[in-house]
Amino acid sequence: MYGDFKYAPNFAHFQYVNPNAPKGGVFRQAAIGSFDSLNPFIVKGNAASGITMIYDTLLAQSRDEPFSSYGLIAEKVKVASDFTSVSFMINKKARFHDGKSIQASDVKFSFELLVEKGAPHYRSYYSGVKDVVVDNDQQVTFYFKEVGNRELSLIIGQLPILPEHFWADKDFSTSSLTIPLGSGPYQVESFDASKRITYKRVKDYWAKDLAVNKGLHNFDTMIFDYYRDDSVAFEAFKSGNFDYRLESSAKRWATGYVGENFDSGAIITSKIADKNPQGMQGFWFNLRKEKFKDVNVREAIALLFDFEWANKTLFYGAYSRINSFYSGSELSTQENISAAERAVLRPYKAQLPKAVFEPIKFLESSADGNVRGRLRKAVALLELAGYQLKDSKMQDKNGRQLSFEFLLYSKDFERVVHPFRRNLQRIGIKTSLRLVDVSQYINRLNNFDFDLVSLRKGQSISPGNEQSGHWGCDSMMEPGTANWSGVCHPVIDQLVTKLIMADTRKELVQTTKALDRVLLSQHFVIPQWYLPAYRIAYWNKFSRPNIAPIYDLGLSTWWSTQAENDQEESQ
């Protein structure tokens, strides 16, 4: 995106792999909920975990650079000097799993199919593309609407390539369990809907010897077993029913990973630094609901989430409070506005609240459950919004009590929500809690049928076009949108455009920080917490490279210790 590549032309492999890693063995993981679709590109249905492993993209992104990509399906790339077009020359060896060669026409077909019938974020993600032209069987050119969007060529490089001959007589927009045709390192071997899906490594995978794939995709079989909830999955892991677990619960990490298998080393636990931006995890308001349109209401409700108490009482002090939509990175704004951020925001000053230019302060409690000061401030904010505490109920001018529902899919999260609800009840706000399965949760989220949801929105170290889908007015009413809260603000739209068109890394960082300040000022999310690390546990039958990728956990670089032993014996 900016500067030079880490890897020279004709490099042999990425630094974070073992190029001689043996192939073989089984890697079994857990998934929560169920699946009823093998199409991960549409809103309808719940796609099976791991299904994207069957697809290749035009380019492959390295995981130890902020945003650099190298040839995969595309053997060569030509970018216009003013970034108004990009041409991809297809590797003549590129093949789908049925042996048919990948053509430039498949690239154009994939792009148009995803934009017309795929999930809404594809339309916003690729909205800068004006036209796609097949120059010949091996070359396709994308023409852009604007000058200077240096990210768009890289984004097009992430395009999954779908076979036109496979989809020509099928309805792409309908959820289906028909096994799709891909070109990637794995293909679907078998599945039991909602219970298990098994992938097998493609032995004659056309790209296995490319530099971007050396040392990757080492297991012969990848299995995802489905469990109804995370507690059940954890017990299954300890019993040896699957091999690897990424832990999300601080309490479970502190108290659950004990016993003979852990003491003996049969199960290994590890905490690995996560260098990616942690993004925003929090309770997201649905701004499409009239009761949440006033920022004073949202700020008042947010005041009564006592992070310090929750962290001490529920999480063993494991977390830090999230204070940014790009937390844990150089993209995050600080308490005091910088001169560079002020310069970015100056043209929009009349359209922004004063709070944007003032120090950002998250009130901290003493972690003893005493929130009387916050209660008083919350009541004052609600009075500004036209509410009055009367008869122990927070009522609007028509006498209706302020009430809303927390929508959850994890029972573990109830212990976080219940203390929050008690604080809200103290100022007359009525709340309820609805626990649904993952399928219902996704369906209700996609169709805006919620008041508050708890979700984490991750971020790239190099944010760009996807930000339009996160916060843009055009995306707020698209079913299945990534704009969960329904944010629509003219200044946010303009800052996103400025971010996308940034000419330097410095300009990108400063614009993102300015955007962050504006997003925080709107209080459409109640920030929760983050931990800049992966907490993982795995049965002691795998090996991994000495060097880990900076911006990824790197599971695709692991290999089977048994396969390694078998290889040594055969030599």
N, C-alpha and C positions, 0 to 999 in steps of 0.2 A: 504493500500500500504506500509506504513512504520509505525513503532510503534504499539500501541495497539488500540483496538476499544474503541469508546466512550460508546457504549451500551454493557451491560453485556449479557451473554447467558440467554435466556428466558426472555428478556426485554418485557415489555407490549406494548409500543408504542414509537414513536419518541417524543422528548421533544417539538417540535414545532407544535404539533397538539393538538386539543381538542378531546380526545378519545370519548367523549359523544356528539360530534356534531350531530345535528339532520339531518336526510336524508329528502330530498324533495326540491321542488321549481325548478325554471328555471334559468339558467345563459346564457345570450345571449351576444355574442361578434361579432366584425366585422372582416372581412378579405378583403384584397384589390386585385382586379384583377378578376380572375376566376379560376375554376378548371374543369378538364376533365378526372380525374383519381381518383381511390380509392386505388391505389398501390403506397405507399410512398417510396418504396425500389428500384425503377428503375429511369433511366434518362428520359425516355419518359414520356410526359404528365406533367401536373401540378396537384399534389395530393391535395385533399381536406384538409383544415385545421382541425386539431384535429384527423385525422384518426389513428394516432399511439396510441390513447387512447384505441383502441379495442384490443391491443396486450399486453401480459405479457412477461417478460424476465426471464432468469434463476435466476438472483439476482436483488435486489432493492437497489439503492444507497441512502445512507442518505444524506441530504442536509445541515448538519451542521458539516461535516467532509470533509477534502480535497478529500479523495478517499477511502471510506469504503463501502462495500456492504454486504447485509444480505439476507437470504433465501427468495425466492419467489417460482417460479416453482421448483427450486432446494432446497430440504430440507436440504441436507448436501453437503459439498464440501471437497475434499481432494486434497491438493496441494503437489507436490513432493518437497522434501527438497532443491533440486537444481533448482527448478522452470522449470523442463523440461516436466511436464505434470500436468493436472488438471482433476479430476473426479467429475462429478455432479450426485448426487442421487436424482431422481425425486420424488417430493411429490406425494404420491399415490392418494391424493384428487384432484390433478390438472386436470382440465377439459377444453375442448374447449366449445364454446357456444352451440354446438349441443349435448353436454353431453358425447362425446367420450373422454376417458382419454388421457392425454398427455404422450407419450412414449419416451424413449431414442431415438428411431428411428426418431421421429419428430425433435429432436434436431439436429441429424446428417443431416437430410434432409434440415432443415432450413439453416444450415451453408453452405452446398454445393450449395444450390439454390442461396443464396445471393452472394457467391463468383463467381459462374459461370454466373449468369444472372442479378445480382443486379447492382446497381450503382458502378462506378469504385472504390470509396473509400473503399468499403468492401474488395476488393482484397488486397489493401495496408494495411488496418487496421488489417486484419487477416493473413497477409503474413507470420507470424512467425509460423503458424500451419503446422505441417508435416503430421499428420494423425488424423482421428477421428474414434474411435472404439466404437461400441455399445456392452457393456459388457453383458447386459441383458436388459429386458424390462424397468427397473428402473434406469439403470446407463449407462452413456456415458463418455468416456475418450478422452481428446484432448492431443495429443503428439506434442511437440514443437521442432523446428529446432535447437534452441540454448539453452545453459545453462544460467540461471541467469536473464531471463526476468520476473521480478516479477509483471509487470503490465498486462501481457497477460492473466493471469487467470481472473483478474477483467474485462478485455475487453470482454472475452468470456462470462462472466456473464451478459453483456449488450445485448447479442444476443436475438433478438425478435424471439419467437418460432411460427412457421407457421405450420398449419396442413397438413401433407402429403396427407391425404385422400381427402382434398379439392382441392389441387393444382395438383394432379396427372394427371387430364385430361384437364388442362388449360395451356395457354401460359403465363408464369409469366413475360416474357420480353416485353409483349405488353400492352400498356396503355389501361385500361378498367374501366368501371363504374359498373362492377359486384360487388355486395356487398361481401366483403371478410369475411371469418370466422376467428374469433379471440378467445382469452381466457381472455381478460382483463376486467376492471371494466365497460366499456361502449361498446355498439354495435350500428351500424348504424340503425336508425329507418326509416329515409326517406331522400331524397335529391331532389333538383331541380338543375340540372347541371348548374354550373357557377353562381348560385344565392344563394343557401342556402343548408346547410347540418345539420341534426338534429341527435343527439345521445341520446340514453336512457340508464340510469343506469341499469346494469344487477342485478336484485333483488336477484337472487340465485347465484351470483358471488362466485365461489369456494374459493377465497382467501380473502373474505371480513373480516374475523376474524383474519387473520394473523397480527402479530405485525407491519409489514411494511406497512399495509394498514389501521390500526386503525386511525380514524379521517380524512381520506382522501376520495375523490370522493363522496362528500356529496349531489350534485345536482341530481335530478331525470332526468333532461333534460339539455343538452348542445347544444346550437345553434350557428352556425357561418353564419352570413349574409354577402354576398359579395357586395362590392361597387367599383365603377370604379376608384376612387382615394380617397386619404386621406382627402381632403377638404370636399368632399361630406359626407364621413363617420363621420367627426366631427359634421357637422350640424345634421346628423341623430342621433348621440349620444345625443346632447343637446335637441333634440325633444323627447327623450325617446325610440327610436327605438331599442336600445340595452343598455346593463347595465354597461359595463366596458370599459375603454380605457387606453392604454399605450401611452403616448404622446412622440413623437420624435422631435417635432419642438419647439425650444426655443422661437421663436416669438409667436407662438400660445399659448404656456404655459404662456407667459408674458402678452398677450393682449386678448386672446380669452375666457378664463375661467371666464367670468363675466356675471352678470345678475341675475334675480330673483331667479332662481333655485339654484345658487351658494350662494347667500346671505341668502336664507332661510335654507340652509343645505340639500335641496333635492338632490343635487349632492355634493359629498365630493371629495376634491382634497388632495393629499398627496404625499410627496416626501420621498421615502424610500431608505436608503443606499444600494448600490449594492457592495458587498464584493468580487465579482468575478473579475478576470482580465478583463480589458475592451478590450483587444485585439487590433487590428489595424483597424481603420476606415480610409479610404482614397481613393484617385484616384489610381487605379491599372493599370499599364502599361501592355500591351500584348507584352512580350519579344519575342514572335514568329515572330513579325513584324521586318523586317530588320532595320527600322528607329529607333527602340528603343533598339537595341542591345548594343550600346555604353553607358556606365554608365555616361559619361559626358553629353550626350544629356538628359538623364533622370534627372540628378541633375540640369541642367540648367532650364528645364521646371518646376521642383519642386520649384525653387527659386522664381518663379513669382506668386505662390499662397500666397497671403497676409492674413495669418490667423488673425493677430492682427486687421486689418481693418475689416475683416468679422465678427469677434467676437464682436467688438464694434458696428458696424453699423447694422449688420443683426441679431445678437444673444443676444443682451442686456447683453453682458459680461458674459454669462452663462457658457462658456466652458473653458477647459484647452487644450493646444496643446498636441496632442498625440506625445510622444517621444520614443515609444517602441512598439514592437509587442506583449508585455505582459503588457501593461500599467495598472497602478493602482494596482500593486501587487508586492510581494517580488521577483518575477521572472524577473522584469524589470531591465536592466542595467542602470547604472548612467552615468553622464557626463564623469567622469574619470574612466578608466579601473582599476579594482581591481587586487590585486596580484593573487587571486584565478582564475579570468577570464584569466589573462595573462598566468598562468600555463596551463590552458586548451587549450589555443590557440597556445602556443609556438611550438608544433610539426608541425603546419600548417603555420608558419610565412612566409615562402617563397612563399606560394600560395595565400596570402592575401594582399590587399592593405595596405599601411601604415596607412590609415585613421582608420582602425580597432583598432589600438593601441593608437590613439590620442584622445583627448577630443571630445566628440560628442557635436556639437553646432548647434542649429537651429537658424538661423538669425531671429531677432525680428525687426519688423518695428515700427514706431511711431504711427501706426494706423491712419495716416492722408492721406493715399493713395499715398504717395511719395515713390516710389520704384526705384529711379534712380540708387542707388548703386547696387541693385540686378540686374537691367538691364545690367549694365556694366559687372558684374561678370558672368551673364548668357551668354552674347555674347562671353566672353573669353573662357568659357567652350565649347561652340559650335564651336569656332574656333579650339580648340584642337581636336574636333571630325571631322574636315574637312569641316565645314560650313563657309560661308562668308555672311555678311549682304551687299547685293548689290541691288540697285534699290528698297530699302525698303522691300526686301524679303530676308529671311534667306535661302540661296541656298547651295546645296551640290556641289561637284566638277563637276557634270554634269548639273548644272543650275536648278535643281529641287527644288522647294520650300518645306521646311519642313512643313507638314500639317498633321492634325489628327482630329479624331471625338470623342466627348464626347458622350457616350451612357448612357441615363437616362431612368428611368421608373416613376419617380415622378416629376410632374410639379413644386412642391415646391422647387426643387433643382436648378431650372434654375437661381434663384437669386444669388446662390452661384457661378455658373459656369460663368455667363456673365462678372463679374468684372475680373475674372481670364483670360478669353479670351481677354479682352481688354489689359491686361498687356502683354500677349503673342504677340498680334498684334503689339505692340510697337517695338518689335525686329524682326518683319517680319515673325512670325510664323502664318500660316493660320489654323484656327480651325473652326469646325462646331459642331452643337449640334443635336442629334437625340433623340427624345422622343418617346418611344414605350410602349406598354402595357406590363404587367408583363410576360405574356406568351412568347411574342417575345423576351423580355429581357433575360429570362432564356434560351431560345433556342439559342440565339446568344452567350451567355456566354458559354453554354455547347459545342458549336461548334467553339469556338475561333474566332467568327466573330465580333471583336471589336478592338478599339485602346485603349481607356481609359474608365474604368467603375468606378463608385463610390459604394463601398461595405464595409461592416464591417465583419471582421473575428474575431469571439469571441475565447476565449481561456479558457482552463480548468485550475484550480488551480493546477492540477497535469498532465501536458502535457506528452504525450508518443507516442504510435504508430501512432496516427492520424497526427503527425508532418510529417511523410513520405508522406502522401497524400497532405499536405499543400505545401511542398517545395521540394520533392524528384524528382530526374531525371526520375525515373520509372513512375511517375504520370503526367509528363508535357504534354504528348500528348494523354492522355486518355480522350475521349469525356465525358463531365460531371465532369471532375476532380475538386478537391478542390484546386489544384495548379493553381489558376486563372491566374497568370502572366506568367506561364510557366518557373518557376525557375529551373535551373539545374546547380549546382555548387558542385564539388567533396568535398570541405570542409564542406559545409552545409550537404551533405549526411552523412559524417562521424560524424559530431556533433550530428545529429539526432540519429544515431545508439548509440552513447555514452550516450545520454540522456535516450534513451529507456532502456539501460542496467544499469542505475545508481543503486547502492546498497543502498544508503541512501538518505534521503530527502535533506541533505546538498549538496551532489554531484549532485542531480537533479537540484537544484536551481542554482548552479554555472555553470553547463553546459548550462542550459537554458539562463542564462545571457550572456554567451559567444556566443551562437547561435544568440541571439538578436543583439549583436554588429555586427556580420557578416551580418545578414539580413539588418540591417540599412545601412551598408556601400554600399550595392548594389543599393540603391535608386530605387527599382522597385515599390515602393508605395510612393505617395505623402501624408504624414500623414495629417489628418484633425483635429479632436477634440474629446473630450470625457467628459462625466459627470458621476461620480461614484455613480449614483442614478437612481432609477426608478421614473418617474413622472407619477402618475396614477390618474384617476378620475373614480368615480363609483356612481351610484344612491344609495341612502341611504336605501338599503334593504338587506344588507349583514352584516355578522359578521365574524371576523377572530380571531385566537388565540392571546393571549397576547405576546407570544414569536414567533418571525418570524424565519424561517430558515436562516442560515448565507449565504448560497450560492444559494439562489433561491428566487423568488418573493413569491412563496407559494400559488398561486391561488387554487391549489388542496386542500388546507386546509380550505378554506372559506366555509360558509354555509348560507342558507337562514334565515333571521330574522323571516320571516313569519312561516317557518317550526319550528323554535325555539319556537315561541309563541303558535303554535298549539300543540306542544309537552307539553308545560307547562300547557295549558288548559286541555289537556287530562289526566294530572296527578292530 
